[in-house]
């Protein structure tokens, strides 16, 4: 998770979880805990797909929606959720067809 200030400059980063080959369990409290302590204005969530296929899974979509709702409540904006793998990447923010991230 990248923590950004009001100028969208990275002020810190935090490893939230290490998953298995095909899954990871995260909760919004873990994602936002350090961001709150850092007084971050916004965050960008980044994770990898070891398969190299950066297509978002159903779980990726669900956690993105959950984090977006939490961000609105907490007041720390979720700027993007990026998936990386095999030299490629997917951005929920850039892919408006997903209907995620405002």
Backbone torsions as a table, in degrees:
resi	resn	phi	psi	omega
1	UNK	NA	126.5	176.6
2	UNK	-96.1	132.5	178.2
3	UNK	-104.5	130.0	-176.6
4	UNK	-119.7	151.9	175.8
5	UNK	-89.5	-171.7	-176.8
6	UNK	-69.3	-12.0	176.2
7	UNK	-99.9	12.9	-177.3
8	UNK	59.4	32.4	173.9
9	UNK	-96.2	139.2	179.5
10	UNK	-70.7	123.9	178.2
11	UNK	-103.0	-22.3	175.9
12	UNK	-170.5	170.0	174.3
13	UNK	-138.6	154.1	-177.2
14	UNK	-142.5	129.3	172.6
15	UNK	-75.9	120.4	-176.0
16	UNK	-90.6	-45.4	-176.1
17	UNK	-157.6	154.9	171.9
18	UNK	-117.8	123.1	-175.9
19	UNK	-95.8	-174.9	174.5
20	UNK	-91.9	-166.9	-178.3
21	UNK	-59.8	-34.0	-174.9
22	UNK	-135.3	14.8	177.7
23	UNK	-161.2	161.1	173.7
24	UNK	-154.4	146.2	178.3
25	UNK	-111.1	120.6	174.7
26	UNK	-131.9	158.3	179.9
27	UNK	-130.2	146.9	179.8
28	UNK	-52.3	-33.5	-178.8
29	UNK	-61.5	-37.6	177.8
30	UNK	-69.5	-37.1	-179.0
31	UNK	-67.0	-42.6	-173.1
32	UNK	-93.5	-12.9	-177.7
33	UNK	-54.4	-56.3	-178.3
34	UNK	-68.7	-34.2	178.5
35	UNK	-61.9	-38.1	177.3
36	UNK	-66.7	-45.8	-179.9
37	UNK	-62.9	-31.8	179.4
38	UNK	-84.2	-3.5	-174.9
39	UNK	55.8	41.8	-179.5
40	UNK	-69.4	143.9	174.4
41	UNK	-80.5	-34.9	-176.8
42	UNK	-155.3	170.1	178.0
43	UNK	-136.6	158.7	169.6
44	UNK	-128.7	123.3	178.1
45	UNK	-92.9	134.7	-179.3
46	UNK	-133.3	133.0	172.5
47	UNK	-145.8	165.1	-177.5
48	UNK	-108.8	157.3	169.6
49	UNK	-115.2	106.9	-178.1
50	UNK	-56.6	-25.1	179.3
51	UNK	-67.4	-20.8	-175.9
52	UNK	91.0	-14.5	177.6
53	UNK	-83.7	112.8	-175.5
54	UNK	-89.6	9.0	176.3
55	UNK	-63.3	128.3	-178.7
56	UNK	-65.4	137.1	175.2
57	UNK	-82.0	170.6	175.2
58	UNK	-59.1	-40.2	178.4
59	UNK	-64.7	-37.5	176.0
60	UNK	-60.8	-44.2	-179.9
61	UNK	-65.5	-42.7	-178.8
62	UNK	-64.6	-44.9	-179.2
63	UNK	-68.6	-32.5	177.5
64	UNK	-63.7	-44.8	177.5
65	UNK	-63.2	-43.2	179.9
66	UNK	-62.3	-42.9	179.6
67	UNK	-68.3	-35.2	177.9
68	UNK	-64.6	-42.3	177.2
69	UNK	-63.1	-44.1	178.9
70	UNK	-63.0	-39.2	-178.5
71	UNK	-63.0	-36.9	178.5
72	UNK	-65.7	-40.1	179.7
73	UNK	-68.6	-44.1	-176.2
74	UNK	-76.5	-32.0	-178.7
75	UNK	92.3	19.2	174.5
76	UNK	-117.0	113.6	-172.0
77	UNK	-70.5	136.5	171.3
78	UNK	-89.7	103.4	-177.1
79	UNK	-75.7	-35.8	-177.6
80	UNK	-166.9	161.0	171.2
81	UNK	-130.1	116.2	-173.3
82	UNK	-114.4	135.2	175.9
83	UNK	-111.8	131.3	179.6
84	UNK	-120.8	151.3	176.7
85	UNK	178.9	133.1	174.5
86	UNK	52.4	43.7	177.5
87	UNK	76.0	7.0	178.9
88	UNK	-118.6	168.6	176.8
89	UNK	-150.4	158.4	176.6
90	UNK	-131.7	133.3	178.5
91	UNK	-117.6	120.9	175.4
92	UNK	-61.3	-36.3	-179.7
93	UNK	-64.0	-42.2	-177.8
94	UNK	-78.1	-23.1	-178.4
95	UNK	-97.8	80.6	-177.3
96	UNK	-64.7	-17.7	178.6
97	UNK	-65.5	-19.5	178.9
98	UNK	-73.2	-20.3	-179.9
99	UNK	71.7	18.2	-179.4
100	UNK	-112.3	157.0	-177.5
101	UNK	59.6	123.3	-177.3
102	UNK	-75.4	NA	NA
